[in-house]
Amino acid sequence: MRKGEFMEFCDLKRQYQLYQSEIDAAMAAVIKSGQFIGGPEVAALELELAQFCGASHTIACANGTDALQLALMALDLKSGDEVIVPAFSFFATAEMPALCGARLRFADINPLSYQMDPQSVQSLINSKTAGIIAVSLYGQLAPLDQLQTLADEHGIWLLEDGAQSFGAKQGAWSSCGSAKIATTSFFPAKPLGCYGDGGAVFCQDDKLAERIRLLANHGSKQRYVHEAVGINSRLDALQAAVLRVKLSHFESELEHRAWVAQYYQDQLSDRVIKPQLCAGQRQAWAQYTIRFKDRDGLRDALTEKGIPTAVHYPQTLVAQSALKGHAQDPCPNAERAAAEVLSLPMHGCMQFQDLQKICHAVNEFLTK
Ligand SMILES: *Cc1c(COP(=O)(O)O)cnc(C)c1O
């Protein structure tokens, strides 16, 4: 760590310094144009995002949570339907189907990849199941091909919550670009983040895309004429301008994240359980997350050395008191992950001396 500077968990200030002239110019252009909602910046971003991930349609919206809600509304989720979600994710993954009136079922995760386990999903499918929400957690693809096959076999939908994984790809599958419908978030700390809230829905089908766009705009195509009850969820032109600049640097940031992950992988002691590197997959590395029995002890030791860490997530979704009324499906792998995971600093412009310092501090704690 440089003298007098604090290490950041996700260094957005440094990223801004690197692209400052481009970002400032792009934001100034929007302000001068006077077009703050929708307009050419948002339309251009939607095309660029679709191109990047291979989706047929992109509909930008206000945040990743709204994106989930819009997708579920467009899929016609009804009260009483069951939706299968992973037991281990950010709350919004379960919150939005619950808000739409669905009954949640919780699939356990694979203990090595932390991704939703297709076998557990299969065991939960019944005549009331409307669909599956797969989260590509920590920036690694969920087993989307297996889950899509399972969904097709049972005539239910698969929605990918790609809030952490935009940019991940493996063979013919890409996050947000392959599932019939997918969502992402541009929250500042996500791999592709804006300077406030932002999100997007992706899909392959023209009719579904039209429906999502309608729902995001008060159910209206023509001003003051409303054909559906929707919501107001749009991306600001200023956020679109920031995102277009960041998207132009995103490939190289993903490479940098992969380099950071590889360094951790090589340098951290084998006494911690390290994340899986998936052969042939470009992971988005939203988080670099290790597992260790005395997670809290390790975390305290790192905090003392000025190294920020985070726990994604300290509770399973099944254990959230807000979701008490839903199914209590047993999820031992998710419970163990919640007790043991620890995310280390990870972002697209990490510096080598910080990385060295982190590895040294972790390894020192482990040899004590
Ligand atoms: C961040 C996140 C969301 C919500 O995105 P917001 O833009 O903060 O609303 C949803 N799902 C997952 C898995 C996330 O990580």
The ligand as an SDF file (V2000), in Angstrom:
LIG
                    3D

 15 15  0  0  0  0  0  0  0  0999 V2000
  -26.2800   -6.6110   -7.0610 C   0  0  0  0  0  0  0  0  0  0  0  0
  -27.1960   -7.7390   -7.2900 C   0  0  0  0  0  0  0  0  0  0  0  0
  -28.5610   -7.5540   -7.5930 C   0  0  0  0  0  0  0  0  0  0  0  0
  -29.2460   -6.2120   -7.4990 C   0  0  0  0  0  0  0  0  0  0  0  0
  -28.7270   -5.2130   -8.2900 O   0  0  0  0  0  0  0  0  0  0  0  0
  -29.0330   -3.6650   -7.9250 P   0  0  0  0  0  0  0  0  0  0  0  0
  -28.5820   -2.9350   -9.1470 O   0  0  0  0  0  0  0  0  0  0  0  0
  -28.2700   -3.3420   -6.7050 O   0  0  0  0  0  0  0  0  0  0  0  0
  -30.5070   -3.5410   -7.7340 O   0  0  0  0  0  0  0  0  0  0  0  0
  -29.3300   -8.6610   -7.8840 C   0  0  0  0  0  0  0  0  0  0  0  0
  -28.8120   -9.9060   -7.8800 N   0  0  0  0  0  0  0  0  0  0  0  0
  -27.5190  -10.1390   -7.5740 C   0  0  0  0  0  0  0  0  0  0  0  0
  -27.0010  -11.5370   -7.6020 C   0  0  0  0  0  0  0  0  0  0  0  0
  -26.6730   -9.0700   -7.2580 C   0  0  0  0  0  0  0  0  0  0  0  0
  -25.3900   -9.3180   -6.9420 O   0  0  0  0  0  0  0  0  0  0  0  0
  1  2  1  0
  2  3  1  0
  2 14  2  0
  3  4  1  0
  3 10  2  0
  4  5  1  0
  5  6  1  0
  6  7  2  0
  6  8  1  0
  6  9  1  0
 10 11  1  0
 11 12  2  0
 12 13  1  0
 12 14  1  0
 14 15  1  0
M  END
$$$$
